Amino acid sequence: MMIERSMSRRGLVLGGGALLGLAACGNGVGGGRGAQLDARVDATRDYLRSRYPGTADLMSRASGILYMPLMTEAGLGFGGAYGQGALRINDVTVDYYSATQASFGLQIGAQQYAHALFFMTPDALAQFRQSPGWVAGADAKYATPEQGNSLGADTTTTMTPVIAMVFGQAGLIAGATVEGTKYTRIIP
């Protein structure tokens, strides 16, 4: 009798964990989720404009911008991050993307953050859109939120094909980065 109760609880816990894992695998865009994601992207764009006024000029000069309103990262030795966002050209959503990142090393904790990738040249935007799984590399120039107030038409922003800005960090892991993040188009 005691063994059956223990087995049923274990089965319930394992079954619940499996269901949560499967639910997390969906791309989340179908069933009206596109409108919800667009609303989050609008809020992220508006936050950047109001909090970091220098990004308005950057936005106007970018060929396209990928907004990732919420990335969730967790790690205990091995770690990972996941989020969804939208690519906008002329402030119109053209595609939805998921972003995944895996990491290994001395890490413990969790955090959430947002980021935006500014594609400053038509070639950089075309390469991103044509790739079946684009990975952010060391060639992306990072702009810190503190620079967000002073981003303008300087040499860095005019010569760099992709500018990444990570902001809104909250949690127990410090130092979010997009390097090594894989972006994959979500087909609704």
N, C-alpha and C positions, 0 to 999 in steps of 0.2 A: 504494500500500500504506500509506504513512504517512498519507495523507488519510483513508482508511477507518478506521484506528485512532483518529484524532482525532475523526472524526464519531461513532464508536460510543461513545467516552467521553463526548462532549458529550451524545449522546442518552441515555446512561445517567444522567448527572447531571440533565439536564432531566426525564427520566421519573421519577426518584426524587423530585425536588422536587415534581413534580405529584402524585405519589402521597401524599407527606406532606401537601400542601395539601388534597387531597381527604379524607384521613383526619381532618384537623383540623376539617372542616366538619360531621361528624356531631354529633348532640346528646349522644351518650354516655350516655343514660339507659337505653336498651334493652339487653337481654342481661345483666341482673343488675347493671347499673351503678347503679341506684337504691339498692340496699343498700350499695354501696361509698360512694356520695355521702352517704347517711345516717350512715354510720360517721364520715366526715370532719366532718360537721356536729356530731355528738355530741362529737367531740374538740374542735372549735372552741368549742362551748358550754361544755364543762367547763374549757377553758383560760381563758375569760373569767371564769367563776365563781371559779376558784382564784387567778388572777393579779390580777384586779380585783374584789374582793368587792362593791363598790358596784353592780356590774352585776346582781347577784342581785335587788335591789329593782326595778331598771329592768325586768328580764325579767318579774318578776311583775306589773308594772303595764302592760306593753305588750299591745296587742290582737293583735299578731303580730310575729314577728321573721324577717327574711330573713338567713340566714347564708351568707356567701360564703367558704368555707374557704381557697381559694387563687385569687388573681388573679395572672396573669403579665403584666407590662408590659415592653415594649421599645420603644426609639426611637432613631432617628438622623435628626434633622430631623422626619420624620413618625414617629408612634408609635401604639401601640395597646395595649390590654389586653383580656384575656379570662379568664373564669372561670365556674364553675357552682356552684350552691348550692341551698338548699331553704328554702321559706317554712314556718314552723311557727306554728301557733296552739295554745295550751295545750300546748306542747312536742310536738306531733304534726305530722309533715310532711303538708302539704295540697297542695303544688305544688312542682315543680322549676323553676329559672330559670337562664338564662345571662345573663351580663353582658358587654357590650362597650363599649369606649371608644376613641375616636380622638383624636389630638392632633397639633398642628403647632407647631413653634417650636424654640428652642434647647434641644435635648435629645440626649443620647447615653447609652446604657447600658441596663441591664435590672434589674428588681427583681421580687420576689414579695411579696405581702402578703395579709392577710385583712381582711374587713370585715363588719360587721353593721348592718342597718337596723332600728331599733326603731320600729314604727308605734304611736304612743302614743294614737291615737284610732281608733274604729271607722270613721269617715269616711275617714281617711287610708289605712287598710288596704283599705277597699272600693274607693277610687279606684285604688290600686295593682293590685288583683286584676282589676278590670274593664278596665284599660288593655291594649291589644294590644302596647304597647311603652312602658313607663313610663320616663321619663328623670329622673334625680336632678337637681334644680335647686338654686339658691342658697337656697331656702326650707328645706332640710334643715339642721338645727343639728348642728355637729360637736362630738363629745366626744373629747378626746384620751385616749390610754391613761393618762396621768398623772391625769386626772380620773376614771378608772375606779374608783379606790379610794374616791372621795368622791361618786359619783353617787348622788343620793337624791331625795327628793321636794321639790326646790327649784323655784323659779319657772321656771327654764329647762326642766326636764324635764316640768313639768306643763302648760306653755303651748305647747310645741312639738309639732306633729303627727308629725314624723319626725326621729329622732336617728340620725346616722351615726357609727360608731366604726371607725376604721381602725387596725389593729394588726399586730404581727408582721412589720414591714418588714425585708427583707433584700435587699441588692443595691446597685447603683451609681447609681440615680436617687433623689434625695431628694424627699420630699413627695408621697406618694400622696393622691389625693382621689377621691371618688365623684361629684363634680359633673360632669355631662355623660355619666355612664354610663347606658347603655340596658339595661333589664332586660326580658327576653322569656321568657314561659312556655315551657317545654319540654314537649311532648306525648310521653309515653312510648309 
